[in-house]
Amino acid sequence: MTAYNDKLLLEARNLLPCLLEAYSPSGRESEAVDVALEWLQAHKFYARVDENGNLLSWTSKPVNKPCLALVSHIDTVEGFLPVVVDGDIVRGRGAVDAKGPLAAMMLSLLVLRGVPGIMLAALVDEEGNSRGAWGFIDAGFRPKYIIIGEPTGHGVVVSYRGSLRARILCKARGGHSSSPWAGESALDILIDGIQKIRSNGRRNHQLCQGQAWSCFFPKKGHIQEESPEISAGEDLEERAQEEILGRAREENNIGLASRPYI
């Protein structure tokens, strides 16, 4: 067993620096994906890259509904950092978030080889718009259990704080600046609504926009809203109405304009 553990440690020392050397900010993950794909194929695992750029692999026969999915992401934030190996310490962009966890999951396939119903997913664009995760879901993958490779402060956690994002739309009569008393601006209503939304708790309004010519009041306006510390669930849209909009929904002509997501 000691010899086998030594072999895994050697694999780890070779694999992780190679992944880190392959610079892979969101949208430019192909080089790192190729490195991981080559490693998996060299170790005789079935692996493929899907239409979103995600790298998928299995311990045995590929299935869409695995018992267990090992999921991490292969993209990083912008900014290359030199890769430094100092004994058992490895530094570089993504060493913690999340090529380190991804490398550990890849190595675990060596231990789990041949066990049915286990898959690995190295997702793209996690630091961007989660294109890889949405693509994974839309492709029909429905694992019974999932382990997420993300930094947790060296502990095992059973849930992860997220944030709920939604696009809020407002409609109004509109009007002309020559007769402001007779008109109604969607942006004015949105601004009033935002104040009520903010009173419900901590919120991040990322964008406020209306469309109209300079002398007209906009009939439509929207804001991008983010609410932290929301957990996922089947009643996501209903909770978004309550958590994000609250009393602003009842007092102003505003509502959700798009599918909320975490």
Buried (B, 14 or more C-beta within 10 A) or exposed (E): EEEEEEEBEEBBEEBBBBBBBBBBBBBBBBEBBEBBBEBBEEBEBBBEBBEBBBBBBBBBEEBEEBEBBBBBBBBBEEEEEEBEEEEEEBBBBBBEBBBBBBBBBBBBBBEBEEEEBBBBBBBBBBBEEBBBBBBBEEBEBEBEEBBBBBEEEEEEEEEEEBBBBBBBBBBBEBBEEEEEEEBBBBBBBBBBBBEBBEEBEEBEBEEBEBEBEEEBBBBBBBBBBBBEEBEEEEEBEEBBBEBBBBEBBEEBBBBBBEEBBB
